[in-house]
Amino acid sequence: MQQKSKLFLQALKYSVPHLGKCMQKQHLNHYNFADHYYNRIKLKKYHLTKCLQNKPKISELARNIPSRSFSCKDFLPIKQENEKSLSENMDAFEKVRAKLETQPQEEYEIINAEIKHGGFVYYQEGCCLVRSKDEEADSDNYEVLFNLEELKLDQPFIDCIRVAPDEKYVAAKIRTEDSEASTCIIVKLSDQPAMEASFPNVSSFEWVKDEEDEDVLFYTFQRNLRCHDVYRATFGDNKRNERFYTEKDPSYFVFLYLTKDSRFLTINIMNKTTSEVWLIDGLSPWDPPVLIQKRIHGVLYYVEHRDDELYILTNVGEPTEFKLPPWACGFIMDTNSDPKNCPFQLCSPIRPPKYYTYKFAEGKLFEETGHEDPITKTSRVLRLEAKSKDGKLVPMTVFHKTDSEDLQKKPLLVHVYGAYGMDLKMNFRPERRVLVDDGWILAYCHVRGGGELGLQWHADGRLTKKLNGLADLEACIKTLHGQGFSQPSLTTLTAFSAGGVLVGALCNSSPELLRAVTLEAPFLDVLNTMMDTTLPLTLEELEEWGNPSSDEKHKNYIKRYCPYQNIKPQHYPSIHITAYENDERVPLKGIVNYTEKLKEAIMEHAKDPSEGYQTPNIILDIQPGGNHVIEDSHKKITAQIKFLYEELGLDSTSVFENLKKYLKF
C-alpha cells in the first residue's frame, strides 16, 4: 500500500454512546512514541469542522488545570513554541554552551527528567526528588520531596515525573543505569512530603482528576519487556488500585498519553505497523474507555485534542478508507500544503519533507532562516546524498572541523541505525564533540529502515527489503570516500542494538571499506532470535524482521543478510563489542556465539594469509547489569575511543584530555 500522509480532523460529541471493552488481566516503555510518530507524518493541509453545536463547550466543562511543560521535547505546551522566537532559542543554546565550557569536570552530570507545573519546577538534585519555585529554578533554594536512597537502589535516577493536576501528589519513575526495571513512587505534597505508595515495573503513567476532585493515577505495567496491562489507582483515605484493561495480543504493547490540553487520556495499543486508540474522558475517568477506531493492519494513527475537537494523524492512504465511528463527525483531506498551517503546536515540530534544513556559508552553520547555530561554530555541517544500487538517493549528515585540511587523511567515524522507523540519533554527546575537535569526520547515514524520510522510508527497509538498508550503507561509505572524506584504512563504523544488523552484514559483504568497528548491545543473530518465540520481543518484532518460523520466504531472506549466518573465512575489520550480562532485548548468548564464530573464521583465513595481512582484533567486553544500552557509561565511552585510536594508530593524548572537561574519571 502506498502510504501517503493524510490528516483526519474530527470532533468528538460530548455524550458518547459507543463504549469500549473493559477486560480483565495482563506492556513497553515508550514515552517518546508520541513524538516519534508525529515526526513521521507530514502535516500539510487542514480544514476544521465544528460538531458540538448542541453541547456545552469543553472549556466550560473542564476544570482549571495549570499548563505543564517538560524539559525534553516530548510534550510542550501548545503556545510555548509559538511564543518563543528563534533568537530566544539561540540565546538558550548559547547559555547551555557557555555553561558546558566553563563547568569543572567534577560538576558534569547528565541532566535527568524535569517538569514545570503550576509555579514550581520538579527535578532531581543529587539523590533527591526536589522542587523549587519557577523563578528560583537555577538557585540552590529548593524543597526536598523524597530521598532516592530510601529505595536502596544502586545509583538511582529519575526517568520521568508527573504532577497531579492540583499538586497534591507527584509521581516519579526511578531507574538505575544497569537495569531497565523501574519503580514508580507517589509522594504526597504537604508541609512534610512523604511517599504514599510505590509500584514496581511501571512503564507509562499519567494523572487525571475525577468528578469528586480526587486524583487518579493511570499506569501501565511492564513484565519481561511486554506492556499489556493498564491500572488506575487513588490514594489518601480512598485508596484503590485496579487493573481495568488488558491487551491480549502479545505482538502489541500499550502506552498512555495525556492530550496536550489535559482533556483526554489516550490508551495507545501499537505494534510496528498498526495502532488502536481508546479514549478516557479526563472529567469522568471511571467511565469505560471509548474506542476511536479498531485496529486495521497497516494503519497507524495518533490522537490529539484542542478546542473541542480531536485531531487524528494517520499514515493511511488509498486504497484504505478510515471508517469514522458513528458518534464522531469530520472528514478526510489530502495533506498537500505547508505544515505551518497546523492550528496548534504538535508534540514536536513537524519536519518538512526534506528533513535537513541547514545551509553552510563562510565556515559556519546556518539554518534556512539564516541564524547561526552557536554550538557548531567550530564545525562544518554538510548534507550529502549517496546513490544506492537502485538509484535511491540516501541522505547523509557530515560534521568536521572548520579548519580541517586534506580531509582524505582524516579519520572517519560513520554512524548508522536503519530499523523500526526510528531516526538516527545525532544528539549532542561529549565524546562526539571531542572527536570532531581532534580532527575526526563524523558521518550519519540515514538509510532506509529508519524514519527520517517518513513511513515509506521505513517500509522500504524492513521485512523482505532489509537489504536496501545494507545497499544504502555501502553506497554512503563509498560516496564519502569518493568525495574526499577519509579512506578505508581510516574509516570506522559504529552502531548499537538493531543497527548492528547492517554493520555486521557490511562486515561480511564489504569488509574492505572499514578499518575498525564498535558495537554496543548489537543484534547479530536475526534468524535464531526471530525463531525463538520464548524471547520477550520476538512476537512484537515480527512486523520488522519477518516470521522465519512460519514463512519460508522470510526465513530464506533473513539468511541472506543475517550477520551470524554469513560469517566466512575472509579478512575482517577489527571489532569491539560491548554487551550487557542480563540484557533482555538482545540476549548475550547470540552475541557470544557471533564472536566465537567470527574468531574461528578469522583463524581459518589466517592459515593462508596474503602479503601484509594483519589479524584483526575481536574484543567482547561484557558489562554487568541488565540494561540494554548505557549511553552515559564513562567506562564504555573511554574503552571505545581507546580502541579506535589504537586500531588507527593515532595518538589519543589530546582527546582524553579534552574528554575530561565533560566526564568524571
N, C-alpha and C positions, 0 to 999 in steps of 0.2 A: 504494500500500500504506500503510495506516495504521501509522505507525512507533511502536508502543507499547513503552516501555522494558521489557526483560527482563534478568534476571541468570541466567547459566548458571554453575553451580558443579559442577566435575567434578574428579576426581583422576586423575592420570596414573600408570599402573603403571610400576614402575621398569624392567622389561625391556620394551622396545617393539619389536615385530616389524615395524611399519609404517615403512619407510624412505622418506625424501624423495628428490626428484630433485636430482642434483648436475650442474649444467650448466656448460658451458664458456662463456667470453666475457662480455660487456658488463655510477637515482640519485635526492636533494633534501635540502636541509638542514633537517631537521625534528626537532630535539631536543625542541621543545615540543609535538609531536603527542601524546605520551603524556598530558601534562597537558590538552591541548585536548580530546581525546576522552573522558577521564574527566569533564571538566566538562560534556559534552553529554549524558551518560547519567545519569538519576536513579536512584540505588540506593535501594530502599525496603524490600525484604524478602529474607531468605535462609534456606536450610536447608543443612546440611552433611552430606556422606556420606563415610565413610571407606572407601577402596577399596584399601588397601595391606596387607591383613591378613597376607599371607604374605611380604611384602617387608621388608627392613630399613628402619628409619626413615631418611629423608633426613638428619635431623640427625646420625645416627650415621655416615653415609657422607660427608657434606660436610666439607671442610677448614674449619679455623678462619679465617674471613675477617673482618677488622675491619669494623665498620659504617662507612658513609660518609654524609656529609650535604653538601648543596650550598647555596650562598648564594641561588640562585634557588629558586623554589617547585617545580621540576620533580620532584626525586627525594628527598624527605625520608625519613629512616629511619622504620621502622614505628612506633616508640614515641615519636618526638620530639614530634609534635604532641599526642599524648595526654597526655604528661607535663607539657607546658607549660600553665600556667594563662593565662587571658585577661589577668589583671593583669600577668603577666610579659611578655606580648607588648606590652601598653601601655607598660610600663617601657622596653622596647626601642625602641618608636616615639618615646617622649619623648627618649631619648638621641640618636637619629638627628636628631630635630627640633632639639634644642639644639645639636648639632654643626654642622648646616647653618647655623643662625642666627649662630653665633659664628665660623665659619670665614672667614678673609680671602678675598677674591675670588680672589687668585692661587693659593690652595690648592684651589680647587674642581676636582674631576676626576670623570669618570664611572667608577663602580666596575665593574671587569671581573670575569671569572669567578673564583670562589673555591671551593675544595673542602676539606673536612676528611677526613683519612684517618689512621687509627691515632692517634698522638699529635701529628700535625702538621697545620698549615693551609697549603695551597698556593695561591698567588695571584700577581698581578702587582704589582710595586713599581717605579715608573718604567718603564724599558725592560727590566726583568729578570723572569724567572720565578723566584720565591723560595719558600722555605718557612720557617716558624717553629714552635716548639713551641706547642701549643694554648693554654697559659696565657700565652704571650708574644705572642699574635697582634696585639695593639694597640700593641706596642712597636716600636722600631727594631732589635731584635735578631733578624735573620733571615739565612738562608743563601741565597746566590745560586746558582741551579741552571743558569741559561742567560741569556745576554745577547741579547735580540731583535735588537739592531743587527747581529749576525753574519749575519742573513738579508738585510741590505741592502734592506729594505723602507721605504717612506715612512710614518712614524708607525704602526708595527705595534701591535696589541693582541691580547691573548689572549681568544679567543672561548669556549673550553671546555677543561677539564682533566680527565684521568682518570689515576688512580694504580693501578699493578699491585697485585694482592692482598697481596703481601708487601713492597711498597715497594722493589723492586729497580729499577723503571723508573717514569717519569711521562711521559705523552703530553699534548701541548698543541696545540690548533689555533690558528694565528696568522692574523689577517686585517689588512687596512688599511681605513680609512674609505671610500676611494674605489673599492673593488673587492669583489666577492663571492668572488673567488678566495681559497683558503686553503691553508696548508701545515701539515701535522701533523708536529711534531718529537717524537722519542723520546729522552729524556735518561736515561742510566744513573746511578742514585743511588749515590754512593760518597763517599770522602773528598775526591775531586776530580771532581765531576759533569761529565759530558761528553755531547755529543749523539751518540747511537749511530746514528740514521738520520733521514731526513725523507721524507715522501710528499706530493706535490702534490695539490690538488683533493680533499681528504678532506672528507666531509660528516659522518657519524656514526661513532663509534668506541667500543669497549669492550674491557676486559681480562678474560680468564679464565686459570685455571691448569690445565694438563693433568695426567695421571696421573703423569708423571715430574717434577712440581714445576716445570715450565717455563712461563713467562709467554707467553701467546698474545694478540696484538692482532688483533681483528676490526675492519675498517673498510670503509666504502662509498666508492666513487669517483664524483665528480661531473664530468660533462662536458656543457658547454652547458646548465647548469641541470638536466640529467637525471641521475638517480641510479639505475643499474641493476645495478651490479657490487658484489659483496661479496668482500673479500680477507681472508686471515689471514696473520699474519707472526710470526716469532720472531726473537730477537736473541742476541747473545753468540756463543758458539762454534758454535751450531747455527742459523745464520741461514737463514731461508727466507721466501719471500713468494709466495703463490699465490692466484689467483682460483679460487673454488670455487662461486660461484653467479652467474647472470646472469638478470635478468628481461627477457624478450623482448617483452613488450607495452609499446610506447612510451607508453601512456597511464597507466602505473603508475610509482610511484617506490618506492625501498627505503630503510628506515632501521632502525638497530639499537637495541635497548633491553635492558638488563640488569635482570632482575626485582629487586625491592626487597631480597630476601634474597640476591642474587648467585648464586642457584642455577641459573638458566637464562638463556641469551641468546636473545632473540627476533629473528627476521628479519621485519620488518613490510613487507608489499607492499601498497600502497594507491593508490587514486585518490580522487576526491572523494566517492564513494558506496559503494565496495566495498573489502574488505580480505581479506588472506590472511596467516596467520602460520605460520612454521616455527620449530621449537624446537631449540636446540642445548644439549646436556647440558653444564653447566658443569664436570662431572667428566671428561667424555670429548669435548673439543672437536674432536677429529679424526674423530669418527664423523659419518656423514651426518646432515643435519638432518631433523627429523620434522615432517610436515605435521599441523597441528591440524585445520583444516577448509579444503577447497579453496574458492576464491573463488566466491561466489554474488552475482550482480548485485543491488545494493541492500542487501547485508548488510555492515555494519561490525562488526568485533569486535576486542577487545584482550585480551591475556593477562597475568595477574599470577600470582604463586605465593606460597604460605605454608603452612607446616605440612603438607607432603607433598601438597598439593592445588593444582590450577590453578583460578584464578578467571577466567572468560571473561565479559567485559562486552560486550554487543551491543545493537544497535538493533532486532533482528529481532522481529517480532510476527506475529499472524495475518494472512494465512493461511500465511506461510512457516514451514517447520519447519527447525530447526537439526539437522542429522544428525551425531551424535557419531561419531568414529572408532571402529572395532571394538575398539581396545585401551584406550579410555577408558570410564569409567563416571561416572554422575551423572544429574541430572535438571533439568527446566526448571520455573521457577515465575514467576508474575506478581510484579511488584515494587510492592507497594501500601502499604508502611508506611514507617517512619522511616529515613532514611539513616544515622542514628547507630548502627543495629543492625549495620552492616557490621563484620565481625570484625577488620579492620585498617585503618590509615590509608592511604588511597589516595595517588596521586601529588600530589594537591591536594585540599583539602576539597571534598566533593560538595555542590553548591549545592541548596537546596530549590527546588521548582517556581517560587516567586516569588523571583527572583534577588536583588532589592533588599531588604535586611533592616534598613534604617535607619529610625529614628524621630527626629522633631525635637521638642525641648522646651526652653523657656526660652533660646532663642537658640543652642543648641548641638546638635551631632550625637550621637545615641546609637544604639548597636546594640540589637537586641532584648533583649540581656542587661542593658541599662541602663548600659553602660560608655561613657564619653565617648571620642571619637576625638580625641586631642590635636593631630593635625596640622591639623584643621579648626576649631580653637577660634574663629577669627575669621570663619568662613564658615558659611553656612547651606546645607544639602544637602537637597533635596526630591526626592521621587519623584512624577512626574506621569504621566498617561496621556492619549493623544490617540486619538480615534476615527477610524479610517481610513474610506475610502469604503465598504468592505464591512462596516463595523461592528466590525472587529477593533480591540481596544484595544492601543495601541503604547506601551510604557514609555519614559519619559524620566528622566534624572537631571540635576538643575539645581543649580548652585553659584552663590552670590552672597555678597557681603559682608554680614555680620550686620547692620551698622548702615546699610545702604543704604536710602535713601528715594526715593520716586517712581520705582519700577523701570521705568516705561514710558519714562522719558527716559534710561535707561542703555543703553550699547552691549551687544549680544548676539553671542556667537560660538557657532555651532552646529557640532557635530561629528557625522559620520556615516560609516559604512563599508558594512555590509549585503551581505556577499558571503562565499562559501566556508564559511559556518557559523562564522566567527570572531567572537569578542566584540569589541565596540568598545573600544579602549584608553582607560582612564581613569586610567592610572598617573600618579604624581607627576612633574611636569616644572616646572622653574623658570619658564618663560615663562607657564605656566598660573597659577601662584601669583601672579605679579606682575600679571597681568591682573585677577584677582579682587581683589587688594589695591587696584588702581587703579579699581575700581568696575564692572568688566565682569561680565556674567552669562554663565556657561558652561553650555551645554546639550548633553547627549549623547543622541542619538536612536537607540534600539535597534530599528531597523527590521527587517522580515522580510528574510531572506537572511543575517542574522547567526546567531549561535549562542546568544544569551542565554537564550532560552526553549526550548532543546532542538533536536533534529534536525528536527522538523516545522516549526519556525520558519525553519530554513534551507531546507527543501524548498518552503515557501510563497513563497520569494523568489528562486528560481533557474529556469533554463530559461524556459519559457513563463509563468512567474509573476513575472518580474523587475519588471513594472510595479507589483506590490504594494509593493515597497520604495520606489518613487517616490511612490506614493499615501501611504504611511506618513510619508515625509519631509515632504511638503507639509502633511499633517494636523498633524504635530508643530509646525511653524513657525507655522501658523495658530492652533493651540491656545495656544502660548506668547504670541503677540500678544493673543489673546482673554482670557488670564488676567492680562494686565498686565505681561508681561515684554517690555520694549522695544517697538519699532515697526519697520516695513520700512526706513525711512530710516537706522536704526541697527543693522540686522541684517546680520551677516556669516556666511559658511559656509565650513567648511574640511574637507578630506579628503585622503587620499593613496592612491595606487595604484588598486585596484579601486573604492574609494569615489568616485573621480572620475566613474564611470558615473552614479550617482544625482545627483551635484552638477551635472554637465554637462546631464543630462536635465532637472533642475529649472530651470536657467538658460534652457532652451529653452521649457519649458511654463509656468512661473510666475515670470518674472524680476522681477515687481513686488514679490515678497516679500523681495528682497535688495538690499543696497547694494553689497556687495563680497564677493569670493570669493578664497580662497587654496587652491591645489592643489599637491601635490608628487608628481612622477612619476605623473601621472594616466592612467588607462586611459580613453581618449576615443573611440577608433575601433574599436568592438567588431566590427563587421561585417567590415571588411577584415582585421583581425588574425586573426579566427577562420577566415577563408577561406585564410589563408597557413599551410600545414602545414610550411613550412620553418622557422618560428619555433620556438624550443625548447619553449615551454609550450602551444602550440595544442592538440596531441593530448591532453595531460594535462588540459586545462580544458574539454573538450567537455561533460563532465557538469555544468558550472556554467553555461555560456553557450549551449550547443547547437552543432549542426553545420550551419552555413548552406550548406556546400558540397554536402551530400547530402540535406538535409531542407528542403524549400521552406517548410514551416510555421515552422521555426526561423529561416530567413532573413527571412521577412516579419515575424516577431515582433521580431527584433533591430532591423529597420528602424524600428519604432515608437518605440524608446527610445534608440537609439544617439546619443550627443551629436553626433558629427560629421555623421551623416546628417540630423539635424533642425535644423541651423543655418538661420536665416532672417532677413531684414531686419526687425528689431524693436529695441526697447530692451533692453539687457543690463546687468547689474551690471558693475562694474569687476572684472577678474580678474587675479590674479598667479599665474603658473605657474612652479614650479621643476622643471627637468628635468635629467637627467644624460646626458652626452655618449655614454657607452658602456653605457647601461642595457640589459641583455639581457632583462629581464622586460617592460618597457614601452618599445618602440623609440622613439627620438627622432623618427623620421620621422612617425609618427602624430600626435605632439604638435605638431610644426611645421605639418603640414597642417591640423590643427584650428585653430591660432592664426591662420594666414593666411586660412582660410575665414571665421572669426569676424570678423576685421578687415574683410574685404570686405563682409560682411553689415551691419556697423555703419556703414561708409561709405555703403552704399546707403540705409540707413534715415535717415542724417543729411541726405540730399538734400532730404527733406521733413519736417523736424522739427516736433514740436509745441511750443507755447509753454513756455519754461523748460527745454527739453531740454538736457541736459548730456552730451556724448560720454563714454562710459566709457573708462577706461584699460585697455588689454590689454597686460600685461607678460609676456614669456617670458624667464626667467632660466636660461640653460643653464650648468650647472656641469660642470667637467671630472671625469673618473673614470668608473668602471663600476659603482658601487654602485647599488642601486635606491632606497633611502630612507636618508638620513643623518640620524637623529633628533637627534644632538647637534651638528650643524653650527651654530656660533655665527653665521656669516655668513648662513645661511638664516633662522635664528630672528629676527635683527635686521631683515633685509630684509622679512620677512612682517609683523612688528609695525609697522615704519615705514610700510608700505603701508596697513595697516588704519587706523592713526591719521590718515594723510593723507587717505584716502578719506572718513573720517567727520568730518574737520575737528577732530580732538582734539589737545590738547597732549600730546606724548609725553615731555616732560622727566622727569617723575617715574617713569614706567615704565622708562625706560632707566637711571635712577639705581638703582632697585631691582634691575634685572636684573644690574647689575654686582656685586651681592652673590654671585651664583651663577656668572656666566660671566666668562671672561677676555676682555678686549678689547684 
